[in-house]
Amino acid sequence: MPFYAYECAGCGEFEQLKPVSEAGTAGHCPECGAEGRRLFSPPALALLARPLRRALDREEASAYEPAVVTEKRGAPMPHVHRGHGCC
């Protein structure tokens, strides 16, 4: 069961453990019993390393709008000799 965060107008923030099926129900302050307003926060997601994040962003963007290449980059492909009897 997940914890849900609430805020009581008089006592401040508190958390309650509830089944997912009761996520929409009100939370009641453990101090005074008043109904608390549900607080929402972004999920705790692990951050990716910056180079990996950039590569994934570039890959996603290229699916819709491919980048135009104006110059050669990187190392040349290795030249493979076939049928010449050397390798």
C-alpha positions, 0 to 999 in steps of 0.5 A: 500500500502506498503512502498519500500526503495530506495537509491539515489547515491547523496542524500541517502535513501528514501522511496516511497509508491507504489502499490504491482503491481509496486514493480518492477518499479524504485523509483525516488528520491524526492530531485533530481529526479534521479532513486534510487536503491531498498533496500531489508531488512528482514521483521519485524517478532516478536520473539518467547520466547526462550523456545518456539523457542527451542521446535519448533526447536526440534519438526521440527528436530524430523520430519526428524531425531528423537532424540535417548533417552538414559535415562528417564526424567521427572516425572513418570506418575500418577498411576490410580487405576481402579476397586479396589473400591478406587477412 
